[in-house]
């Protein structure tokens, strides 16, 4: 074929031919590696980079654990006290509304604690007598039950004496641990003080704080940052408030149930159920076991079995009715993800890790989904702070994540 017989190629076709020619030359000049292996290698080093970044974040968080706990607790308190503060702020200045919200929370929890202490003090002698009779019943059941066990009061007393001797022999180590525990208690008070300090500023001037942060971000990225933070705060505040509401309902149901059965210390056990609701997966079963042991010692095995079944039913009501109704779509994590997250958090930081694992996972997933798909921000999580002045006094709609904005409402 002569040159004049060659078909004339369009400019687009010429570019395609040139690109294929250059690509063939590059492929010929490089190592003969299958495409699937190059793809796998690309994904691998990116995955390693992500793992290293996450590991560094976890490592840094562990070394500033007290600060992390204080900020986390401050955000929880902010999410819970924000509606109360907004309600008071309708008729009074914002700082005064914050102070009154703290006073209301103190009165509620202080009154609850006082009631629990009074209940324990009033029923202590009765519980001690019932506990002694319950132990006698348990020992008799072990000796003459379907599976006889060779146990007697002499053996029990010998075990108690052995425990006393162990305490005497290890008194030095126990004293050292007590001194270490005193330091831990002091750190706990420091964390609570820092959390309250941060909560006050989050409630009073959260809008201006968030606006200042947005001004440090390049202008072209502010909308995405604001949208992601708004979705994250929506998820976190929904989880925090929902958990508190569910825990209160669980405690009330458990208290009524135990009171109807006539179980001693129903109020303290109800408070224990309330606390257990904050620890995913393991909190509720632990509270159920403690309540069943008290019922077994005081009322016998039948009542203990009834208590276990009743608290288990309360757990089912929580999982299938209260959580979907109260939290809705704010925290949408698969149970397997929750179980793995709680287990990993427990391995890394004990009970504290188990408590913070679920909200951290929920916020991380919500932020990732928002950034990846451009999901819309929920209605109650305003994306950008508008009209906040330098003194922290903003106008209408000063709500901004991740610090809840409560000014000018």
Buried (B, 14 or more C-beta within 10 A) or exposed (E): EEEEEEEEEEEEEEEEEEEEEEEEEEEEEEEEEEEEEEEEEEEEEEEEEEEEEEEEEEEEBEEEBEEBBBBBBBBBBBBBBBBBBBBBBEEEEBBEBBBBBBEBBEEEEEEBEEEBEEBBEEBEEEBEEBBEEBBEBBBEBBEEEEEEEEEEEEEEEEEEEEEEEEEEEEEEEEEEEEEEEEEEEEEEEEBEEBBBEBBBBBBBBBBBBBBBBBEEEEEEEBEBBBBBBBBBBBBBBBBBBBBBBBBEBBBBBBBEBBEEBEBBBBBBBBBBBBBBBBBBBBBBBBBBEBBBBBBBBBBBBEBBEBBBEBBEEBBEBBEEEBBEEBBEEBBEBEEEBBBEBBBBBBEBBEEBBBBBBBBBBBBBBBBEBBBEEEEEBBEEBBBBBBBBEEEBBBEEBBBBBBBBBBBBB
